[in-house]
Amino acid sequence: MSADGLAQRLQALQGQLPPRARLLAVSKGQPAARLREAVGLGLRSFGESRLQEAQAKQDDLADLEPLD
């Protein structure tokens, strides 16, 4: 999915959420560069199911503000 496609999909999903809900993006299997794009679009919360994958991404994204 392109960055524009991701932005459109994110906007559509956020429009469906109740006002106090937070979107948790599942980042399993996605490269850190893709998460960086998502952060640029305003996502702050990500979920991983594999500790090693999460740790590698945390290292790659250490220059960003803390993520959830």
PyMOL Python script that loads the backbone (N, CA, C, O; Angstrom):
from pymol import cmd

cmd.read_pdbstr("""\
ATOM      1  N   MET A   1       0.848  -1.169   0.000  1.00  0.00           N
ATOM      2  CA  MET A   1       0.000   0.000   0.000  1.00  0.00           C
ATOM      3  C   MET A   1       0.898   1.237   0.000  1.00  0.00           C
ATOM      4  O   MET A   1       1.884   1.291   0.735  1.00  0.00           O
ATOM      5  N   SER A   2       0.564   2.213  -0.810  1.00  0.00           N
ATOM      6  CA  SER A   2       1.352   3.436  -0.887  1.00  0.00           C
ATOM      7  C   SER A   2       1.122   4.300   0.344  1.00  0.00           C
ATOM      8  O   SER A   2       0.195   4.057   1.117  1.00  0.00           O
ATOM      9  N   ALA A   3       1.965   5.308   0.524  1.00  0.00           N
ATOM     10  CA  ALA A   3       1.801   6.229   1.650  1.00  0.00           C
ATOM     11  C   ALA A   3       0.460   6.951   1.550  1.00  0.00           C
ATOM     12  O   ALA A   3      -0.202   7.173   2.564  1.00  0.00           O
ATOM     13  N   ASP A   4       0.057   7.318   0.337  1.00  0.00           N
ATOM     14  CA  ASP A   4      -1.246   7.972   0.161  1.00  0.00           C
ATOM     15  C   ASP A   4      -2.373   7.013   0.524  1.00  0.00           C
ATOM     16  O   ASP A   4      -3.350   7.406   1.162  1.00  0.00           O
ATOM     17  N   GLY A   5      -2.235   5.759   0.117  1.00  0.00           N
ATOM     18  CA  GLY A   5      -3.240   4.756   0.446  1.00  0.00           C
ATOM     19  C   GLY A   5      -3.340   4.535   1.943  1.00  0.00           C
ATOM     20  O   GLY A   5      -4.435   4.385   2.486  1.00  0.00           O
ATOM     21  N   LEU A   6      -2.195   4.515   2.608  1.00  0.00           N
ATOM     22  CA  LEU A   6      -2.172   4.356   4.058  1.00  0.00           C
ATOM     23  C   LEU A   6      -2.848   5.552   4.720  1.00  0.00           C
ATOM     24  O   LEU A   6      -3.626   5.376   5.657  1.00  0.00           O
ATOM     25  N   ALA A   7      -2.570   6.747   4.256  1.00  0.00           N
ATOM     26  CA  ALA A   7      -3.183   7.952   4.825  1.00  0.00           C
ATOM     27  C   ALA A   7      -4.697   7.922   4.648  1.00  0.00           C
ATOM     28  O   ALA A   7      -5.433   8.273   5.571  1.00  0.00           O
ATOM     29  N   GLN A   8      -5.165   7.513   3.490  1.00  0.00           N
ATOM     30  CA  GLN A   8      -6.607   7.445   3.236  1.00  0.00           C
ATOM     31  C   GLN A   8      -7.264   6.384   4.120  1.00  0.00           C
ATOM     32  O   GLN A   8      -8.336   6.610   4.681  1.00  0.00           O
ATOM     33  N   ARG A   9      -6.624   5.250   4.234  1.00  0.00           N
ATOM     34  CA  ARG A   9      -7.179   4.164   5.063  1.00  0.00           C
ATOM     35  C   ARG A   9      -7.225   4.580   6.527  1.00  0.00           C
ATOM     36  O   ARG A   9      -8.209   4.315   7.219  1.00  0.00           O
ATOM     37  N   LEU A  10      -6.179   5.221   6.995  1.00  0.00           N
ATOM     38  CA  LEU A  10      -6.122   5.684   8.376  1.00  0.00           C
ATOM     39  C   LEU A  10      -7.220   6.712   8.639  1.00  0.00           C
ATOM     40  O   LEU A  10      -7.897   6.652   9.665  1.00  0.00           O
ATOM     41  N   GLN A  11      -7.393   7.641   7.729  1.00  0.00           N
ATOM     42  CA  GLN A  11      -8.423   8.665   7.889  1.00  0.00           C
ATOM     43  C   GLN A  11      -9.815   8.021   7.947  1.00  0.00           C
ATOM     44  O   GLN A  11     -10.649   8.422   8.759  1.00  0.00           O
ATOM     45  N   ALA A  12     -10.061   7.042   7.102  1.00  0.00           N
ATOM     46  CA  ALA A  12     -11.353   6.356   7.092  1.00  0.00           C
ATOM     47  C   ALA A  12     -11.585   5.605   8.405  1.00  0.00           C
ATOM     48  O   ALA A  12     -12.682   5.651   8.961  1.00  0.00           O
ATOM     49  N   LEU A  13     -10.559   4.918   8.899  1.00  0.00           N
ATOM     50  CA  LEU A  13     -10.689   4.175  10.159  1.00  0.00           C
ATOM     51  C   LEU A  13     -10.923   5.113  11.333  1.00  0.00           C
ATOM     52  O   LEU A  13     -11.766   4.847  12.190  1.00  0.00           O
ATOM     53  N   GLN A  14     -10.178   6.203  11.371  1.00  0.00           N
ATOM     54  CA  GLN A  14     -10.328   7.137  12.479  1.00  0.00           C
ATOM     55  C   GLN A  14     -11.711   7.781  12.470  1.00  0.00           C
ATOM     56  O   GLN A  14     -12.246   8.113  13.529  1.00  0.00           O
ATOM     57  N   GLY A  15     -12.290   7.958  11.296  1.00  0.00           N
ATOM     58  CA  GLY A  15     -13.630   8.518  11.198  1.00  0.00           C
ATOM     59  C   GLY A  15     -14.697   7.590  11.744  1.00  0.00           C
ATOM     60  O   GLY A  15     -15.796   8.042  12.066  1.00  0.00           O
ATOM     61  N   GLN A  16     -14.404   6.319  11.854  1.00  0.00           N
ATOM     62  CA  GLN A  16     -15.364   5.331  12.359  1.00  0.00           C
ATOM     63  C   GLN A  16     -15.251   5.103  13.867  1.00  0.00           C
ATOM     64  O   GLN A  16     -16.117   4.465  14.466  1.00  0.00           O
ATOM     65  N   LEU A  17     -14.191   5.620  14.477  1.00  0.00           N
ATOM     66  CA  LEU A  17     -13.961   5.375  15.902  1.00  0.00           C
ATOM     67  C   LEU A  17     -14.790   6.298  16.780  1.00  0.00           C
ATOM     68  O   LEU A  17     -15.021   7.453  16.421  1.00  0.00           O
ATOM     69  N   PRO A  18     -15.238   5.803  17.922  1.00  0.00           N
ATOM     70  CA  PRO A  18     -15.876   6.684  18.903  1.00  0.00           C
ATOM     71  C   PRO A  18     -14.862   7.739  19.364  1.00  0.00           C
ATOM     72  O   PRO A  18     -13.657   7.508  19.270  1.00  0.00           O
ATOM     73  N   PRO A  19     -15.322   8.871  19.851  1.00  0.00           N
ATOM     74  CA  PRO A  19     -14.423   9.982  20.199  1.00  0.00           C
ATOM     75  C   PRO A  19     -13.274   9.642  21.146  1.00  0.00           C
ATOM     76  O   PRO A  19     -12.178  10.174  20.976  1.00  0.00           O
ATOM     77  N   ARG A  20     -13.484   8.786  22.123  1.00  0.00           N
ATOM     78  CA  ARG A  20     -12.429   8.503  23.106  1.00  0.00           C
ATOM     79  C   ARG A  20     -11.607   7.261  22.772  1.00  0.00           C
ATOM     80  O   ARG A  20     -10.722   6.885  23.541  1.00  0.00           O
ATOM     81  N   ALA A  21     -11.881   6.632  21.662  1.00  0.00           N
ATOM     82  CA  ALA A  21     -11.159   5.403  21.286  1.00  0.00           C
ATOM     83  C   ALA A  21      -9.792   5.744  20.699  1.00  0.00           C
ATOM     84  O   ALA A  21      -9.602   6.796  20.088  1.00  0.00           O
ATOM     85  N   ARG A  22      -8.845   4.827  20.903  1.00  0.00           N
ATOM     86  CA  ARG A  22      -7.505   4.960  20.324  1.00  0.00           C
ATOM     87  C   ARG A  22      -7.282   3.812  19.357  1.00  0.00           C
ATOM     88  O   ARG A  22      -7.696   2.681  19.611  1.00  0.00           O
ATOM     89  N   LEU A  23      -6.638   4.106  18.271  1.00  0.00           N
ATOM     90  CA  LEU A  23      -6.332   3.093  17.276  1.00  0.00           C
ATOM     91  C   LEU A  23      -4.984   2.453  17.610  1.00  0.00           C
ATOM     92  O   LEU A  23      -3.983   3.150  17.776  1.00  0.00           O
ATOM     93  N   LEU A  24      -4.964   1.135  17.706  1.00  0.00           N
ATOM     94  CA  LEU A  24      -3.739   0.379  17.951  1.00  0.00           C
ATOM     95  C   LEU A  24      -3.376  -0.317  16.644  1.00  0.00           C
ATOM     96  O   LEU A  24      -4.104  -1.192  16.176  1.00  0.00           O
ATOM     97  N   ALA A  25      -2.259   0.072  16.063  1.00  0.00           N
ATOM     98  CA  ALA A  25      -1.825  -0.510  14.798  1.00  0.00           C
ATOM     99  C   ALA A  25      -1.021  -1.780  15.062  1.00  0.00           C
ATOM    100  O   ALA A  25      -0.099  -1.772  15.877  1.00  0.00           O
ATOM    101  N   VAL A  26      -1.358  -2.849  14.391  1.00  0.00           N
ATOM    102  CA  VAL A  26      -0.599  -4.093  14.500  1.00  0.00           C
ATOM    103  C   VAL A  26       0.541  -4.012  13.490  1.00  0.00           C
ATOM    104  O   VAL A  26       0.321  -3.959  12.280  1.00  0.00           O
ATOM    105  N   SER A  27       1.755  -4.005  14.013  1.00  0.00           N
ATOM    106  CA  SER A  27       2.920  -3.789  13.156  1.00  0.00           C
ATOM    107  C   SER A  27       3.712  -5.061  12.889  1.00  0.00           C
ATOM    108  O   SER A  27       4.804  -5.009  12.323  1.00  0.00           O
ATOM    109  N   LYS A  28       3.171  -6.188  13.290  1.00  0.00           N
ATOM    110  CA  LYS A  28       3.841  -7.478  13.080  1.00  0.00           C
ATOM    111  C   LYS A  28       4.125  -7.676  11.589  1.00  0.00           C
ATOM    112  O   LYS A  28       3.233  -7.557  10.749  1.00  0.00           O
ATOM    113  N   GLY A  29       5.361  -7.974  11.289  1.00  0.00           N
ATOM    114  CA  GLY A  29       5.740  -8.258   9.905  1.00  0.00           C
ATOM    115  C   GLY A  29       6.009  -7.033   9.053  1.00  0.00           C
ATOM    116  O   GLY A  29       6.364  -7.159   7.881  1.00  0.00           O
ATOM    117  N   GLN A  30       5.845  -5.850   9.625  1.00  0.00           N
ATOM    118  CA  GLN A  30       6.087  -4.619   8.875  1.00  0.00           C
ATOM    119  C   GLN A  30       7.474  -4.082   9.207  1.00  0.00           C
ATOM    120  O   GLN A  30       7.894  -4.153  10.362  1.00  0.00           O
ATOM    121  N   PRO A  31       8.183  -3.557   8.240  1.00  0.00           N
ATOM    122  CA  PRO A  31       9.518  -3.004   8.516  1.00  0.00           C
ATOM    123  C   PRO A  31       9.413  -1.689   9.293  1.00  0.00           C
ATOM    124  O   PRO A  31       8.375  -1.028   9.275  1.00  0.00           O
ATOM    125  N   ALA A  32      10.480  -1.326   9.962  1.00  0.00           N
ATOM    126  CA  ALA A  32      10.508  -0.092  10.750  1.00  0.00           C
ATOM    127  C   ALA A  32      10.210   1.123   9.872  1.00  0.00           C
ATOM    128  O   ALA A  32       9.599   2.083  10.341  1.00  0.00           O
ATOM    129  N   ALA A  33      10.625   1.096   8.624  1.00  0.00           N
ATOM    130  CA  ALA A  33      10.358   2.230   7.720  1.00  0.00           C
ATOM    131  C   ALA A  33       8.856   2.441   7.541  1.00  0.00           C
ATOM    132  O   ALA A  33       8.395   3.578   7.438  1.00  0.00           O
ATOM    133  N   ARG A  34       8.102   1.364   7.504  1.00  0.00           N
ATOM    134  CA  ARG A  34       6.646   1.467   7.357  1.00  0.00           C
ATOM    135  C   ARG A  34       6.031   2.056   8.631  1.00  0.00           C
ATOM    136  O   ARG A  34       5.091   2.848   8.556  1.00  0.00           O
ATOM    137  N   LEU A  35       6.553   1.677   9.789  1.00  0.00           N
ATOM    138  CA  LEU A  35       6.081   2.259  11.040  1.00  0.00           C
ATOM    139  C   LEU A  35       6.407   3.744  11.102  1.00  0.00           C
ATOM    140  O   LEU A  35       5.614   4.541  11.602  1.00  0.00           O
ATOM    141  N   ARG A  36       7.564   4.107  10.597  1.00  0.00           N
ATOM    142  CA  ARG A  36       7.962   5.515  10.546  1.00  0.00           C
ATOM    143  C   ARG A  36       6.942   6.311   9.720  1.00  0.00           C
ATOM    144  O   ARG A  36       6.575   7.425  10.094  1.00  0.00           O
ATOM    145  N   GLU A  37       6.487   5.743   8.603  1.00  0.00           N
ATOM    146  CA  GLU A  37       5.453   6.392   7.783  1.00  0.00           C
ATOM    147  C   GLU A  37       4.175   6.565   8.593  1.00  0.00           C
ATOM    148  O   GLU A  37       3.549   7.625   8.560  1.00  0.00           O
ATOM    149  N   ALA A  38       3.792   5.523   9.317  1.00  0.00           N
ATOM    150  CA  ALA A  38       2.569   5.567  10.116  1.00  0.00           C
ATOM    151  C   ALA A  38       2.675   6.623  11.219  1.00  0.00           C
ATOM    152  O   ALA A  38       1.710   7.333  11.501  1.00  0.00           O
ATOM    153  N   VAL A  39       3.842   6.720  11.833  1.00  0.00           N
ATOM    154  CA  VAL A  39       4.054   7.748  12.859  1.00  0.00           C
ATOM    155  C   VAL A  39       3.907   9.133  12.225  1.00  0.00           C
ATOM    156  O   VAL A  39       3.331  10.037  12.832  1.00  0.00           O
ATOM    157  N   GLY A  40       4.418   9.298  11.028  1.00  0.00           N
ATOM    158  CA  GLY A  40       4.282  10.561  10.307  1.00  0.00           C
ATOM    159  C   GLY A  40       2.836  10.929  10.023  1.00  0.00           C
ATOM    160  O   GLY A  40       2.515  12.101   9.825  1.00  0.00           O
ATOM    161  N   LEU A  41       1.962   9.927  10.002  1.00  0.00           N
ATOM    162  CA  LEU A  41       0.540  10.157   9.778  1.00  0.00           C
ATOM    163  C   LEU A  41      -0.236  10.305  11.084  1.00  0.00           C
ATOM    164  O   LEU A  41      -1.456  10.474  11.074  1.00  0.00           O
ATOM    165  N   GLY A  42       0.480  10.240  12.209  1.00  0.00           N
ATOM    166  CA  GLY A  42      -0.154  10.484  13.494  1.00  0.00           C
ATOM    167  C   GLY A  42      -0.373   9.270  14.382  1.00  0.00           C
ATOM    168  O   GLY A  42      -0.838   9.425  15.511  1.00  0.00           O
ATOM    169  N   LEU A  43      -0.057   8.073  13.918  1.00  0.00           N
ATOM    170  CA  LEU A  43      -0.203   6.895  14.776  1.00  0.00           C
ATOM    171  C   LEU A  43       0.877   6.900  15.849  1.00  0.00           C
ATOM    172  O   LEU A  43       2.025   7.255  15.581  1.00  0.00           O
ATOM    173  N   ARG A  44       0.505   6.504  17.068  1.00  0.00           N
ATOM    174  CA  ARG A  44       1.460   6.485  18.169  1.00  0.00           C
ATOM    175  C   ARG A  44       1.501   5.139  18.879  1.00  0.00           C
ATOM    176  O   ARG A  44       2.445   4.868  19.620  1.00  0.00           O
ATOM    177  N   SER A  45       0.502   4.296  18.671  1.00  0.00           N
ATOM    178  CA  SER A  45       0.402   3.025  19.391  1.00  0.00           C
ATOM    179  C   SER A  45       0.516   1.854  18.430  1.00  0.00           C
ATOM    180  O   SER A  45      -0.215   1.768  17.444  1.00  0.00           O
ATOM    181  N   PHE A  46       1.443   0.955  18.731  1.00  0.00           N
ATOM    182  CA  PHE A  46       1.698  -0.193  17.876  1.00  0.00           C
ATOM    183  C   PHE A  46       1.733  -1.461  18.711  1.00  0.00           C
ATOM    184  O   PHE A  46       2.144  -1.438  19.871  1.00  0.00           O
ATOM    185  N   GLY A  47       1.301  -2.565  18.121  1.00  0.00           N
ATOM    186  CA  GLY A  47       1.309  -3.849  18.799  1.00  0.00           C
ATOM    187  C   GLY A  47       2.158  -4.861  18.053  1.00  0.00           C
ATOM    188  O   GLY A  47       2.090  -4.963  16.828  1.00  0.00           O
ATOM    189  N   GLU A  48       2.943  -5.593  18.787  1.00  0.00           N
ATOM    190  CA  GLU A  48       3.804  -6.653  18.249  1.00  0.00           C
ATOM    191  C   GLU A  48       3.543  -7.926  19.040  1.00  0.00           C
ATOM    192  O   GLU A  48       3.191  -7.863  20.218  1.00  0.00           O
ATOM    193  N   SER A  49       3.711  -9.068  18.410  1.00  0.00           N
ATOM    194  CA  SER A  49       3.551 -10.324  19.142  1.00  0.00           C
ATOM    195  C   SER A  49       4.883 -11.031  19.364  1.00  0.00           C
ATOM    196  O   SER A  49       4.936 -12.040  20.067  1.00  0.00           O
ATOM    197  N   ARG A  50       5.945 -10.521  18.781  1.00  0.00           N
ATOM    198  CA  ARG A  50       7.264 -11.146  18.936  1.00  0.00           C
ATOM    199  C   ARG A  50       8.244 -10.143  19.535  1.00  0.00           C
ATOM    200  O   ARG A  50       8.505  -9.089  18.955  1.00  0.00           O
ATOM    201  N   LEU A  51       8.771 -10.480  20.682  1.00  0.00           N
ATOM    202  CA  LEU A  51       9.665  -9.589  21.409  1.00  0.00           C
ATOM    203  C   LEU A  51      10.877  -9.179  20.575  1.00  0.00           C
ATOM    204  O   LEU A  51      11.241  -8.003  20.553  1.00  0.00           O
ATOM    205  N   GLN A  52      11.502 -10.132  19.893  1.00  0.00           N
ATOM    206  CA  GLN A  52      12.697  -9.822  19.112  1.00  0.00           C
ATOM    207  C   GLN A  52      12.386  -8.813  18.008  1.00  0.00           C
ATOM    208  O   GLN A  52      13.175  -7.903  17.751  1.00  0.00           O
ATOM    209  N   GLU A  53      11.249  -8.976  17.366  1.00  0.00           N
ATOM    210  CA  GLU A  53      10.864  -8.045  16.300  1.00  0.00           C
ATOM    211  C   GLU A  53      10.592  -6.657  16.892  1.00  0.00           C
ATOM    212  O   GLU A  53      10.991  -5.646  16.314  1.00  0.00           O
ATOM    213  N   ALA A  54       9.924  -6.610  18.025  1.00  0.00           N
ATOM    214  CA  ALA A  54       9.640  -5.333  18.683  1.00  0.00           C
ATOM    215  C   ALA A  54      10.928  -4.627  19.092  1.00  0.00           C
ATOM    216  O   ALA A  54      11.061  -3.419  18.896  1.00  0.00           O
ATOM    217  N   GLN A  55      11.867  -5.364  19.652  1.00  0.00           N
ATOM    218  CA  GLN A  55      13.122  -4.760  20.095  1.00  0.00           C
ATOM    219  C   GLN A  55      13.916  -4.192  18.924  1.00  0.00           C
ATOM    220  O   GLN A  55      14.485  -3.105  19.028  1.00  0.00           O
ATOM    221  N   ALA A  56      13.957  -4.916  17.820  1.00  0.00           N
ATOM    222  CA  ALA A  56      14.682  -4.436  16.639  1.00  0.00           C
ATOM    223  C   ALA A  56      14.054  -3.143  16.123  1.00  0.00           C
ATOM    224  O   ALA A  56      14.765  -2.208  15.754  1.00  0.00           O
ATOM    225  N   LYS A  57      12.737  -3.092  16.097  1.00  0.00           N
ATOM    226  CA  LYS A  57      12.040  -1.886  15.624  1.00  0.00           C
ATOM    227  C   LYS A  57      12.240  -0.731  16.600  1.00  0.00           C
ATOM    228  O   LYS A  57      12.390   0.415  16.176  1.00  0.00           O
ATOM    229  N   GLN A  58      12.244  -1.016  17.895  1.00  0.00           N
ATOM    230  CA  GLN A  58      12.494   0.038  18.872  1.00  0.00           C
ATOM    231  C   GLN A  58      13.870   0.652  18.639  1.00  0.00           C
ATOM    232  O   GLN A  58      14.027   1.871  18.718  1.00  0.00           O
ATOM    233  N   ASP A  59      14.858  -0.176  18.354  1.00  0.00           N
ATOM    234  CA  ASP A  59      16.204   0.322  18.080  1.00  0.00           C
ATOM    235  C   ASP A  59      16.208   1.184  16.813  1.00  0.00           C
ATOM    236  O   ASP A  59      16.822   2.251  16.788  1.00  0.00           O
ATOM    237  N   ASP A  60      15.529   0.725  15.774  1.00  0.00           N
ATOM    238  CA  ASP A  60      15.495   1.452  14.500  1.00  0.00           C
ATOM    239  C   ASP A  60      14.732   2.779  14.599  1.00  0.00           C
ATOM    240  O   ASP A  60      14.988   3.706  13.830  1.00  0.00           O
ATOM    241  N   LEU A  61      13.802   2.864  15.544  1.00  0.00           N
ATOM    242  CA  LEU A  61      12.949   4.052  15.679  1.00  0.00           C
ATOM    243  C   LEU A  61      13.288   4.876  16.919  1.00  0.00           C
ATOM    244  O   LEU A  61      12.489   5.708  17.351  1.00  0.00           O
ATOM    245  N   ALA A  62      14.458   4.650  17.485  1.00  0.00           N
ATOM    246  CA  ALA A  62      14.844   5.315  18.738  1.00  0.00           C
ATOM    247  C   ALA A  62      14.909   6.830  18.606  1.00  0.00           C
ATOM    248  O   ALA A  62      14.822   7.527  19.617  1.00  0.00           O
ATOM    249  N   ASP A  63      15.058   7.360  17.407  1.00  0.00           N
ATOM    250  CA  ASP A  63      15.143   8.803  17.211  1.00  0.00           C
ATOM    251  C   ASP A  63      13.784   9.496  17.293  1.00  0.00           C
ATOM    252  O   ASP A  63      13.723  10.724  17.350  1.00  0.00           O
ATOM    253  N   LEU A  64      12.698   8.729  17.300  1.00  0.00           N
ATOM    254  CA  LEU A  64      11.347   9.293  17.368  1.00  0.00           C
ATOM    255  C   LEU A  64      10.947   9.530  18.823  1.00  0.00           C
ATOM    256  O   LEU A  64      11.537   8.965  19.744  1.00  0.00           O
ATOM    257  N   GLU A  65       9.930  10.377  19.012  1.00  0.00           N
ATOM    258  CA  GLU A  65       9.335  10.532  20.335  1.00  0.00           C
ATOM    259  C   GLU A  65       8.871   9.152  20.806  1.00  0.00           C
ATOM    260  O   GLU A  65       8.551   8.301  19.977  1.00  0.00           O
ATOM    261  N   PRO A  66       8.830   8.917  22.103  1.00  0.00           N
ATOM    262  CA  PRO A  66       8.394   7.592  22.587  1.00  0.00           C
ATOM    263  C   PRO A  66       7.033   7.183  22.026  1.00  0.00           C
ATOM    264  O   PRO A  66       6.097   7.981  21.979  1.00  0.00           O
ATOM    265  N   LEU A  67       6.947   5.938  21.610  1.00  0.00           N
ATOM    266  CA  LEU A  67       5.716   5.383  21.076  1.00  0.00           C
ATOM    267  C   LEU A  67       5.088   4.482  22.119  1.00  0.00           C
ATOM    268  O   LEU A  67       5.760   4.032  23.048  1.00  0.00           O
ATOM    269  N   ASP A  68       3.785   4.216  21.965  1.00  0.00           N
ATOM    270  CA  ASP A  68       3.071   3.324  22.889  1.00  0.00           C
ATOM    271  C   ASP A  68       3.171   1.895  22.393  1.00  0.00           C
ATOM    272  O   ASP A  68       2.638   0.984  23.025  1.00  0.00           O
TER     273      ASP A  68
END
""", "prot")
cmd.dss("prot")
cmd.show_as("cartoon", "prot")
cmd.util.cbc("prot")
cmd.orient("prot")
